[in-house]
Amino acid sequence: MQCTPAAHSPSTPEAARSHRSRLRLAPLTAAMAICLGANPALAQVTKTLSTPGPTAQAQKVYNLLADLENNSRNGGQKQTIMGQHCEAQKESYAGEYWVKVGDISGKRPGFVEFDFGPGNYTSSYSAAYVDNAVGFARDRFIYGEGIVGFSFHQSYPGASVKSWENTFRQSWMDYNWMGRVINWQANTSEYQALLRDLSFAADKLAYLQQQGVPVLFRPFHEMNKKGSASPFWWANQDPAQYKQLWNIAHDYFVKTRGLKNLLFVWSPYEWDGTYGGDPWNYYPGNDRVDVVGVDIYHGNPYFPAAFYDGLKGYNKPRMLAENDKLPVRWGDSRYGSVSEIDARPWVIWSVWGDSLLYNLGTQNANDWNVSSNHKAIKDTYNYYSGYWRVLTGGSGATYNWGGLR
């Protein structure tokens, strides 16, 4: 397991002021990182967030995730929070798939995630579906029905149209383009455009903070996608530049905007070598990340242990941030039995959008989830074996989410 970077180079005006003191601590930090990496089985997930002085609600949510992680590492109860990503821009109403899970299984997801992008095919990210998503997420937490998250499929800085197509690398981007995006020292036009985009997300997150709602925030994901796999503009870049991008964003949200309600989620793509390469050099550091995850879309339902085991040395709660299959399915004439919750109890297992019912990007049935009258969905959401193995949300939740408010 690769160790995490011991220290950061100054990547923002705020970071530059403290860089000199961090350098004095670098040898000790490096030694600590080596020790943790060499003995991941002995590492305990701490309950210290990357944001100093977090809100009480953010700390409570993180404490829950850390407890779930530590339980799984120490032979305690194996439990997973079931999650559902909702693509508000594609749904008939924001949160449609959160509701749909309940219609099928009788229980709602304990975690719901939305997205601030990729925009409304105008010059602005502003769209009714974004505001509706923010309101839906707010209500789930305030009503004590679960915890919430947001990702950000952000168009490249300076894009005149905020669109899905503009979230990807563009053919005209020259070798030095990414360097200009992160060049805060020169205050380049690309850097200014980056901050304008981040300010849209910050405004929404600030509103949620005012409402007492903590957010698992998952920016700049799948950074390790290969150039042949349609990477986002921030992906397949020089790892040092990617980490500087992350640090700029982290400092902007936490220091410039004063947000204290965020849990930062770092989620690379599956690193099996087909679409994603090794993600380790892209890790921003323990002081900039709260939850580590992975996006998995390939392979049969028996997910390789490499992803779960590979993230263990980071000493953070582990999340399956995106995937297309439910983790529990008791055998029938079609499939054998599998329980990923028993084998690998990720703290959160989140299904992406309509892949709950359809193969990704198609209208063909996702057979693993929907065959035998949605057996995998029902088996997963109703998994009880002496205690609730799956933490669900909504009015009939299997966990007291109201205690996190």
N, C-alpha and C positions, 0 to 999 in steps of 0.2 A: 504494500500500500504506500503510495507516494505521500510524503509529508506536505503540509500546507506551507505557503510562503511565510517566512518568519517576520518580514517587515515589508512595508510598502514605500515606494518612492513617492515624493509629494505629487499628488494628482489634482489638487484643487487649492485655491487660495487658503482655505482653512487648514488643509493638510500640511501645507508648506510650513506653517508656523510651528507645528509640532514635530516636524520631520527630524530635526536635530536631536531632540530628546529621545525619539524612538531609536535612532541610530545607536545611541549609547546603550540601549537595552537589547540591541539585536543579538549579540552572542548568547545571552541568557535565553531569549525567546527561541532562538534556533535550537538550543539544547533541549528545551521543553518540547518543541515540535518533534524532534527526533525520538524522544522517549515515548510520546503518545503514538507516533507512527509505528514504533517497534512493538508496542504492546497494546494494540487496539482492544483486545478482549478485556483489559483491565481498566479501560477508560470509562468514566461515568459522565453522562451528559449533564453539564452544569445548567443552572437556571439563570444565567447571566445573558441578557440580550445584547445585541450589537448597538442598540440605541441606549445611551445613558439616560437614566431617569425615565423609563417607559411609563405609560399610563398603567393604572392598576389593572385594567381589563387586559391589556396586552401581556402583562406579566402573568396573569392568571391563565390565559390561553397557552402561553409558552410553558408554564409549569405543568399543565395537562399533557402537552406533547412530550416534554422531558420525562414525565412519570411513565407514560406509555412506552417510551423508548427504553428507559431503565428497567422497567418490568420485563420487557422481552429479552434484554441482555442478561438479566439476573435470574432467569427461571421463574418469574412471576406470571401473572395473568397475561395471556396474549390477546390483545384487543386492537382493533383497527377502526378508525373513523372512516365511514364510507362517504365519499365526496362525488359531486357531479359538477362538471363545467357546463355552464349555460351560455350558448352563443346568442346573446340578446338580439344581435343584428339579424339573425336568421329565424328567430322564434316568433310565433304569433303574439306572444307577450313575454316579457322578461321573466325568467324563472320557469318557463314551460316544462323543461326537462326535469327540474327538481320536483315539480308536481307530478310529472308522468311516472317517475320512479314510485311515488306513493300510490298512484292508481294501479300499478302493476303488483307491487309487493305488499302494500298496506303500511309501509314505513317510508319516511323521507330521508334524504341524505343528511348527515350531521355536518357536512361541509359543502358550501356552494361557492363556486368561483365564476367570476365574470371577467370581461376584458375591456380595457379603455380604448382599444383600437379595433380594427385598423383605420377607422374613420368612416366618414359618410360620403366619400368621393367628392368632397369639396375641399376648400382651403383650410378647413377647421375640423378638429376631432369632435366638436360639439354635435350631438345628435340626441334625439329623444330617447333612443334605446339605451344610451349610456346613462342618462338621468334615471330612467326606469330601473336599470340594473342597480345603480347606487341605492335607490329607494328600496328595492327588493332585498338587497344585502343588508341594509340598515335594519329592516324590519325583522329579518330572521334572527339577528343577534339581540335586538331590543326585546323581542317577544320570547326570548329564551328557547329558540328552535334550532340553534346550531351556530357554527363559526363560519367566517366568510373570507374570501380571497379575491384578488384581482391580478391578472396578468396584463401585459401591454404589448400588443403587436404594433409596434411603433414604426411609422414610415421613416425613411431615412431623413436625417435633419436637413431641412431646406426644401423638402418635397412640396411642390405647389399644390398637389392633390394628395389628401390623406386616403390611402387605398391599400387593399391587400397586396396588389402588385408591387407597390412601393415599399413594402416591408423587406423585400429581397435585395440582394446585391445587384447593382446595375452595371451594365457593360462599360459605361463611361467612367466609372470610378477608378481613378489612377492609383498608383502605388502609395502616394502620399495622402490620399483622401482621409483615411481614418486618423492619421496624425493631425490633420487640421480639425477634425471633429473634437478631439480631446485637447486641443492646444488652448488651454485657458490662459496661459501666460500671455499669448499674443491676442487673446480675445477675438479669435477669427470669426468670420461670419457663420461658418459651420458650427462652431462652438455656441454661438449665440442662438442659432436655430435649435440646437440640441436642448438648451435650457428652456426655450419657448415650448417645445414639445413636452418636456418634463413638467413644466408648470401646469399644463392641463391636468395631468394625473395628480399633481400635488394639490390642486384646488379641490378635486373630488375627495382625495384622502383627508384633506384638512376638514372638510365638511363632516366626514365620518368620524374624525376625532372629536369634533364638537358634539356629536351625537353619542359619544362614549363607545364607539365601535372600533375594535382592533381589527387589523387586516393583515392576512398573509399576502405579501406583495411579491410578485414573481416576474421581475423584469429580465430582459436580455437572456432568455432561455435558449437552449439548444445551440449554445455557442460553439460546440465542438463538431457541428455538422460539416461533412466534407464538401469541397467545392463542387463535386459532381452531384450533390444531393439538394440543390436549390437552397443554399443557406440564407438566413436573414442577413441584413447588412452588417450586423454586429458579430456574425458568426464566421468561422474560418479565418479569423484575423490573427495578427500576432498576439500571443497570450498576454504579453506585458501591456499592450495597448488595450486589449479587452478589459483587463483588471483595472486599468486607469479609468476606462469608461464607467465601470461599475462603481469605482470609488467616487468619481465625480457625481454620479447619481445619488449614491448613499449620502454623501456630504450635502448635496443640494436638498434632499428631502429632510434629513435629520438636523443639519446645522443651519442652513439658509432658511428653510421653511419651518423649522421647529417642530416637525412631526415626531410624536412620541408613541404613536399607536401602531407602528409597523413591525412585522416579523418578516425579514428579508429571506426569500426562498431562492436558492441557486439550483437550477435543474438542467443539466446537460441532456443530450440525446443518448439513446442506447449506444454504448461504445463497443459494439460487436465487430467493428471494422468494415461493415457493409456501407452504412450511411453515416455513422459517427465514429470519430477517432477518439483516442484517449483524452479525457477531459481534465486531467489532474493539473496541468500547467495553467488552466484557466480559473482555478479556484481563487477568489479574491482574498481569502484569509478569514480566520475565525472571528476576527473583530469586525468583519463586514457582512457576515452571513449568520443566519439563525437556524435555518432548516435546509438540509441538503436533499435533493430529489433526483428523479430521472424520468424521462418521457420514453415509454416503450410502446411500439406499435407492431412489432414483428415477432414471429415465433408462435408456437402453440401455447395453450393456456398454462403449461408448466414452465413458468418463466425461469430463465437461467438464474442461478444464485449469484452469479458474478456481480450483478448490479447492486444487489442488497449488501453482499459482503464487501464489495469494493468501496462503498460509502461509509463503512463502519468506522474506519480510522479517523474520520473527521470529528468524532465526538459530538455529533449533532443529531437531533431527531431526523429520521429518514422518511421521506414521503415519495410515493409513486404519484408524481405530479400529473401525468397524462398517460392514459392507456385506453384500450378499447374492449377489454374483457373483464367480467366480474370474477372475483377471486375464489368463490366457493361454488362448487357444483357437485352434488352427490350423484353417483352413477345412475345411468338408465341405459336403455337399449342403444342410445346414440353415442354416449361418451362415458368414460370412466370417472371415478371420483377424484376431485382435487380440492385441496384447501390451502391456498397460499397464505391465509391468515394463520394457520398452524405452522406452516413452514417458514414464512417470512412475514411477520406481523408489522408491515409498514405502519407508521402512526396515522397516516392518511392514505387512502387508496381512492384516487379520483379518476372518473371516467370522462372522456372528452365528448361533449356535445351529443350529437345524434348518433355517435358510434355506440351509444347504449343499445340502439336498435338496428343500425345499418353498418355495413362495412365502410370504413373511412372513405369519404369522398364519393360515395355511391348511394343508390337507393336499394341495393341488394341487402337482404337480411343478414345481420350478424348472427350466424347460426348458433355459436356458442352461447350467446346471451338469450336468444329468443326461442330456440327450439324447445319442444315439450312444454309449451305454454309458459314461456319465459322462466324456465326452471332455474337457470343460474342466477337470475335477478332475485327470484323469490328465496332460493336457498341462501344466498349471500345476506340479504337484508333480515332474514329471520334466523340467523345462526345463533343458537343458544345451546350451551353445553355446560350446565352448572352455573354459568353466568353469561351475560350477553357478550358474545365474542365480537360483535359488530356494533359500534356506537352510531345510532341513527338519530335523526332530528325530527323536526315537526312537533305537532301537538302530542303524539304518542311516542316521544323519544325514549331511547334506552339509556340516556345519560341526562343528568340535570344541568343543562346548558345555562339555565338561569343563574346558577351559582357563579358564573364567570362575569356577570354584568357588574 
